[in-house]
């Protein structure tokens, strides 16, 4: 057992020092956690952003609420498009489930968001049906804020890549102190 750890230590020393978190980016080999989201997911995120902007501009509370809820649904659909796996086919047809039921299985970190938006599905249906007072101005405003936060969270989750450490500026200062002009 001791020989294995000694061999590992020799390999580490032989390949040079470990990359510095503050060193130049050239000595860092990042491992991306995931590739960027598929085009379908990106398109759904774009539609959700457009829907949220539209909800903000609408006049009636019912329209604002229904449009914002639809933006939340498109955001959830983007997560499902990026992370979802097709269910194995069986002879018996499975019951249709809402995105809010499936989302916690695919992205457990979004369970609370799923519960929040699932609780507003009935209100959205009433608002879309044009039932007077289905959604108040405050309901619509609160939902728009919640959807905006949910959308930003999902965009970060699906789109952003890890950030590489920035190169040290120490070398630039030393060159300037010695009177060496900048290469850039």
C-alpha angles and dihedrals in degrees: 000000000000090000091057093054091044090052090049091051090051091051091051092050092045094056094050133249122330114266113271119236088220097039128099116299090240091075094051121086106195121203109214112224093214140351119256116283118279118262093256091057092047090050091051091050089051091050090048091052090049091048092050091051089049092049090054092054098046120104109216122066093228093055093044092049095047093046093048091048090051089053089054090050091051089049090053090047089055090057090049091048091051100041107018123114121203113254115244110265117246133185091250117069113243120230117259112256128196122247088247090061095047098041097074090053093052098036111019090181088069096053095111092048089050091052091048095053094039088057089057096051094093092049089049091052090050091047092050090050088057096242107169112250096007088136127021125214089257092050090053094045092048092048093049090053092047093048091048090054093044091049093050090049093051092045089056091045096051108027113032121087123211114279117241119227113264118247117259117263092209092094091053091052092049091051091049090049090053092047094249111149120237115264092221 
